[in-house]
Amino acid sequence: MSRLAVDRIVLASASPRRAELLEAAGIDFDVVPADVDETAHAGESPEAYVRRVAEAKACAIARRVRARIILAADTTVVVDGEMLGKPADEEDAKRMLRALSARVHQVLTAVALHRGPEGSAPHVAVSRTEVEFARLVEEEIEWYVGTGEPRDKAGAYAIQGYASRFVTRIAGSYSNVVGLPIALVYEMLEAPGPTTP
């Protein structure tokens, strides 16, 4: 495969943000969402968690879609060792934003690429980005939660949306914070393989 010829892949995610990132990068794909249990295991590290869930998503779709390259991903936000997933409700979103205020946190996304055959293990890699937030006052938190934007976002914010006004610095992949580290995806697609079981 040449550096520019990327086969049409299957995205194992219903995330519109991941779809938009792939479209913007000119990577062709079909969407087949994966439905897996995303409950964290007791004592599981954030990196182990995103790796396990991304791999489970890729394998779930590989059992349904044959002879295709499957791309799956899972993202979490981490502050003080605590994983911040999607908020349960508005109060949970406010709690998360207070935890991020005037702090540096990490965004981890595991990318799993399954090339087959069925039963083989996908190749999994993790991208890590540091994000620094400005100090948020309660009025800003109330306003932001009121926009509805935090509702389905890991860490209760969208860096590409209204929350961009709160981000003072990032170190690492911007697209990783949106939900998919595109440069890493492209590098993985370019790697020869299938992966070995």
N, C-alpha and C positions, 0 to 999 in steps of 0.2 A: 504494500500500500504506500502511495506517495505521501509526502508531508501534507498535501492538501486534500487528498481523497479519503474522506471518512465515510464509512458505510452508514446507511440509515439505521438508527438504533431504536431500542424500546426504552422509554423512560418509565420506570416503575414508581411513578409519583403523580398525584393529582395537583401538585403545587403549581399555581400559575406563575409564581416567581421563577421556579426552575425552568419552566417551559419558555418564559420570556428570555432568560439568560441564554439558553441553547439557541433560540431563534436569532438573537442578536449576534451570536458567534457564528451563525451560518451552519449549524450542525442539524441535520435532518433527523427527525424522530417521530415515533408514534407513541401515544400515551396509553399505558396499561397499568392503572394504579394497583399497588400492592396493599393488602390488608393484613397486617401482622400485629401481634401484641407488642406494644412499645413500653411496657412497664419495666422500670429499672429493677435490677436484682439487688438484693441487700449487699452492701459493701462494694458494689461495682463502680469502677472509676469512670469518669466521663468519657475518656477515650475508648475504654473497653465497651461501654454502653453504645456509643454511636457506631463502632465497628460491628458489634453484634446485630444491631437493628438494621443497618444498611445491608449486611450480608443476608439477613433473613428475608428482606424485601426482594433482593436480587434472586435468591434461590426460589422464593415463592412464585415469581413470574417465570423463571426458567422452566418450572414444571408445567406451565401452561402454554408458553410460547417457545417453539422449537426453532433451532437453527438461526437464532438472532442474537445480536449483542444486547445485553440487558444492562442498563445503567440505573443504579439505585443510590440513594443518599439519605443521610440522617444528620440533623443539625441540633446542637444544644449550645446554650449560653452558660458559662460557668463563672461564678464569683465566689471567692473564699471557699472553693472546693464544692460548692452547692450547684447542682444543675438546675437551670431555670428553663423549663419547657414552656408549652403554651399555657397561658393563665386559665385557671378554672372559671374565673368570673372577674368583675371589675375590681373588687377588693384585692384579689390575688395579683392582678396587673399592677395596681398601685404599690403593693408590697415589693414586687420585683423592681419597679422603677426607683423606689426609695433605696433599694439595695445597690442599684447601679449608679446612683447619683454621686458625682464627684469622685468616681472610682475608675480604675482600669479593670476590664473583664476580658475573658477569652470567649471566642466563638469557635467551636469545633464542628467540622463537617467531615463525616466519613463518606467516601465515595467507593461504591462496590461495582465492579465491572465483571459481568459473567459472559464468557464467550462460549460456554458449553464444553463438552457434552453434558447432558443432564446428570446430576450427581457430582459433578466436579465443583471445586471451590472457586468462588469469585476472587479476583484480585481486589484487595481493599487497601486504600490509603487514606490518611487523615490530614486535612488542612487545618491550621490553627492561626487565627488572627486576633490581635489585641485591639481592643476598642476602649477609648477613654470618653467618658461622659462629663459634661459640665455639671455643676451643682444645680439640682432642680429644686425649685420651691414648690410647695403644695399646690399653689395655683396652676403651675405648669403641668404638674402631674394630673390634676383634676381635668384640665383642659385636654391633655393628650389622650387620656383614657376615654373622655367624652367623644373624641373623634371616631372611636370604634376601631381604629387602626391596630391597637395591640391585641385584638381578640384572638387571632389564630397564629400569632407570631411567637417563636421561641424567644424567651426573655422579655416578652411584652413590648417589642418595638420593631419598627421597620426602618432600617438605615436609609432606604431609598425613598422614604415617605416623609411625613411630618417630623419624625424623630431626627432627621438629618440636622435640624437646628440645634440638637443637643450634643452632637458628636464633635469633640474637639480634636481628636487624633485617632488614626488607625495605623497599625503596623501589620502588614501582611495583605492577603487577598481581599479586596473589596467585595468581589462577587461571592466569596465564601460567606460573608456576613449576610448577604441577600439570601443565600441558601444553596449555592452550588459554585465551588471554585473552578471556574471554567478552564483556566490554564492547566490545572491538574487533570481535569477530565480529558482535555485534548492530548496531553502527554500520555495518559493511560490508553487512550484510543490508538495512539501512534505506536505504542509498544507492541512488538511481535508477540504472537501467542496464539493458541489458547493457553489458559492457565492449566496447571496440573492439578489432578485431584488431591 
